[in-house]
Amino acid sequence: MTDGAGQETRTDAQQPSAEAERAGVGGYPIPDNVFALTVTEVEHYTDRLFRFRTTRPDSFRFRSGEFAMIGLPNAEKPVYRAYSMASPAWDETLEFFSIKVPDGPLTQHLQKIVPGDTVLMRKKPTGTLVLDALLPGKRLYMFSTGTGIAPFASLIRDPETYEKFEQVILTHTCRLGAELRYGEELVAAMRDDPLVGELVEGRLIHYTSVTRDPDYPRQGRITMLLENGTLSKDLDVPPLSAQEDRVMICGSMAMLQDLKRICLTRGLEEGANNKPGHFVIEKAFAE
Ligand code: A2P
């Protein structure tokens, strides 16, 4: 996700209202442009990854795939980082998927949250991994590494994705097999769901690989699997093309650059909210 620096500046300059002062948590006031969310669920996957769920304010609207700035009420000027909503736009609660960095300014504290705790979220969501930023197409690829799966966890649960695309291919690559569990459980639950299951039947493909875990069946970075033809062979789909395919990419800076290069080589053009294209990219959260 992007760094959202513009939003940071605005909040720091804003004074909390008298009402927000009263609603303060941990002794610190909550500014007008920030929601105080209550944590309802936390699940840890590995020493590097966890997810959490929170309440969702009635007035908070976003498009599936967007992100918001998240912080903790632990300082006068809290540290905020960009987090994709991993839950779909129609969901009554919010879900986030996070890394844990031992000395990360935010995640060293965030990884310790438990149900009942308060998490702060700036009220204005944004982002480019939205369906509106893509031209119509047949197939939608969602390429993710690590926590980069979060915006796609939202989009694969949104019926609009299946209204716009015949086939949805979500790829997720992590260092270890255990790091793929969030996505695996999510997709399995979707397939079992009486409503969503029918919608995604035969149309959602979840393609996983690892790079540092010799026990896992599929090995290799997605860039390699894409470039050497393994991906299209495994899925029995034609090679990536601007005619049929649209692409969303979320991962580390290096991963974005490499996949962007591949897309450009194949003739795909980058899109944005105000100018839809063949592919869109966003940096996954990193500290
Ligand atoms: P690798 O283990 O070869 O670095 P991380 O946890 O560091 O964010 O990495 C998540 C996954 O993204 C890892 O499997 C990692 O592979 C992979 N990765 C890192 N850099 C790139 C890149 N430039 N292109 C594609 N995948 C990458």
Boltz pocket constraint, residues with backbone or C-beta under 6 A from the ligand:
constraints:
  - pocket:
      binder: B
      contacts: [[A, 145], [A, 146], [A, 173], [A, 174], [A, 175], [A, 209], [A, 210], [A, 211], [A, 212], [A, 221], [A, 222], [A, 223], [A, 251], [A, 252], [A, 254], [A, 255], [A, 256], [A, 258], [A, 259]]
      max_distance: 6.0
